[in-house]
Amino acid sequence: MYEIKRIPPVSCAMIIGLLAGSGFFTWSVVAIFVDGIRAVISGGGWGMNNPLYWVHVAFNTTVFPLIAIALGFVAGFVVSGLYNIWARCIGGVEFDLKLTKER
């Protein structure tokens, strides 16, 4: 039986922040792709010829993922800190591992 005694807050925060940012970036690229197809099919209004469309694209692919990275970093830091406090009081998460191959 193995037990997680402590989670380093900064490394946990970096991983969660990067996961949140990359997930949001992937979602924004898909959303922009779908919106671009919609703009081409509709042929007017909020289309690719509108300069505000490209501001929207730039904002979705840069600012929103950066915000997600920052919020994910803060959330990871807080959650790992809370885990460390509770693990000290009641014990950490236990894992039952089996070694399948010697190195």
C-alpha positions, 0 to 999 in steps of 0.5 A: 500500500502506498500513500500520497503524503504531500503534493507540492503546491507549485508543481501541482498548480503549474500542471493544472494551469497548463491543463486548463489553458491547453484545454481552453485553447483547444476548445476555442480553436474548435469554436472558431473553426465552427464559427468560421464555417457558419460565417462562410455558409451564412455569407453576411453579417458577422462574417470573415470580412468583418474586422471585429470577427478577427478581433474575436478570433485573436481574443479567443486564442490568446486572452481566454487561454491565458486567463484559464492558465492563471485561474487553473494555477490558482485553483491547483495551488489552493487544492494542493494546499488543502490536500496537504492540510487534510492529509496531515490530519486524517491521512493521504490517499492510499493506492494499492500498487502491484509491481509488474516488471522489475527495472 
